[in-house]
Every structure is written in structure tokens, then in C-alpha cells.
Amino acid sequence: MERTNDSILTEFVLVGLSAHPKLQTVFFVLVLWMYLMILLGNGVLISVIIYDSHLHTPMYFFLCNLSFLDICYTSSSIPLSLDSFLTGRKRVSFSGCMVQMFLSFAMGVTECVLLGMMALDRYVAICYPLRYPVIMSKGAYILMAAGSWISGLVDSMVQTSLVMQLPFCANNVINHLVCEILAILKLACADISINVISMAGSNVIALVIPLLVISLSYMFIAAAILRIPSTEGKRKAFSTCSAHLTVVIIFYGTIFFMYSKPKSKTSVGTDNQDIIEVFITLFYGAMIPMLNPIIYSLRNKDVKAAVKNMLGRKKSLMDYK
């Protein structure tokens, strides 16, 4: 553990899969492939939404934000994991760890709030279709998206600043793949009650309130769909929010599984626990961002049509040249 003369911690050591060196190559290839798919899938989705004027609506504006958010979130943590898998370097500077933690936490909170905003958008679209253009004006949905980003950045700034004020006296080994805030708090050699209270408030803002908004929105949406007389009308109404509902279930389901499963009492878990931790981290940090554009593309005829039009136009331009 490296320290300066005044005993200030200068770096952390990430455990990751140190106990499984043979698996590191496998995970490097897997994570690299997933990261490239995330960049490709979300990049294509953003390009399609910007390219096709028919998709310049609040729903696709939020979806564009979600795709950009997934790229930012994975880029804040996956490169660090890839470097660790490939080179075996487990050390990260204190400042580098804080920056990575800040970005990951900010993107995570922003995604929670953004999913809540997307649920509100679907609620207005289905329950108040005639007033939808007025309620969800350009100024309104831009403000909703900006609020999501600001809430994530401010919340993360508060949590990170509180962590940076803590002293780390004896242990700098993080039992995780990345600089995760809960894993870092375990290393502090001071009272973390303020951090615990602050994290509880953050959970209310980032998890409880958005989930409550999503649940209430879909309760009203379900009631509105049931009142539609025709089966075709019910199917069309449900199809407009099925992709978002699928993403919400996977996203929040993974979060609750991560934080509700029993933790090892020791600082370093067993071999099986370490591998399980890695799988859960990868699913939450890489699999979900990779699945999001696939879910929205497969369940959305407008997106598939826009992709075909964009590819068709590019092919025509190439043939013309």
C-alpha cells in the first residue's frame, strides 16, 4: 500500500478475479465483445433517432438520452476492468478511483430517474392522448431529461465528496472489479454514519421515487388499456410501452438482486462468491446496456423502419457514387 509522508492514501488495489487468473482472459474477451456491442448498438440507435425526423418525438428523445447514458456508464468502468483483465494491473490511483466512482454513480442515478421520466411520458401518451402534444411540449421533455442528468450529477457529487473526506488507514484493497462506493466505504477507518444516511437519502431519490412513479404510471396505463374496446387498440397501446417496461423489470430486478443477496462476513469471499459477484457486476454494468437497444429495436416497428431507410439511403448513395 503506497502512502505519502503525511500518511495520505495514494492508491487502491482492485481484487477482481485475482484468485482466478485463468478466467481473466475469458472475461477479457467476453467483456470486450460486450463493450463493442454496447458502442455499436447504442451508437446506431442514436444515429437513427437523429437521422429520421419521424422519430423526433419525446419518447425517442428519452430513448436517445438512455442510449447515450449507457455508453457513458459503461465507458466509465469497463475500460478499467479490461485493463485489469489483460495486464494484471490491479492498482488504481486514489483520484482515478474517485473519478471512476463519481461517473459510475452519476450515470446510475441518472438512468433510474430517466426511466421514471420515460414512464411519465408513456402515461401521458396513453391516458391523455389528445393533450399529449401540449403536455409533452419540447420545453417540457427537454427539462425532464435535463433534470435527470442534473439529479444524477449532483447526487454523485455529494456522495463522492463525502467519501473523499474519509480517512483510509490500514486497508486499500477493494474486493470488487471497479471502484464501487459501497466497497470503498468498507475500507474507511472512521465513522461512516453520515455516508450511510446520505446513501439512504440517495436511494430514496434514485430508487424509491422513480420506482414509485413507474409503478403508479403503469397502474394508470393498465387501467386505461383495459378500457379500450378493441383488441387491436389494446395491442397497439401496450406495444408503445412494452419495451420500456421490459427494460425497467430487468434493470430494477438486477439492482434488487445485487443489494438483497446475503454478503460474506469476511473481507474476501470464497472463490464461488467472487465469480458470482463478477457475473452480477457484468450483467448490471454491461449486459443491460447491451440489451437496451436490442429490446427497443425488436419491439419497435418505427425504429426498424428507420434503420432500413437509413441503410437503404446509404446504399443508394454508394451505388450512385
Secondary structure as UniProt FT lines:
FT   TURN            5..6
FT   STRAND          11..14
FT   TURN            16..19
FT   HELIX           21..51
FT   HELIX           53..55
FT   HELIX           58..75
FT   TURN            76..77
FT   HELIX           78..87
FT   STRAND          91..93
FT   HELIX           94..127
FT   TURN            129..131
FT   HELIX           132..135
FT   HELIX           138..164
FT   STRAND          173..174
FT   HELIX           181..185
FT   TURN            186..187
FT   HELIX           193..203
FT   HELIX           204..208
FT   HELIX           209..226
FT   HELIX           231..260
FT   HELIX           271..282
FT   HELIX           283..287
FT   HELIX           288..298
FT   HELIX           301..320
//
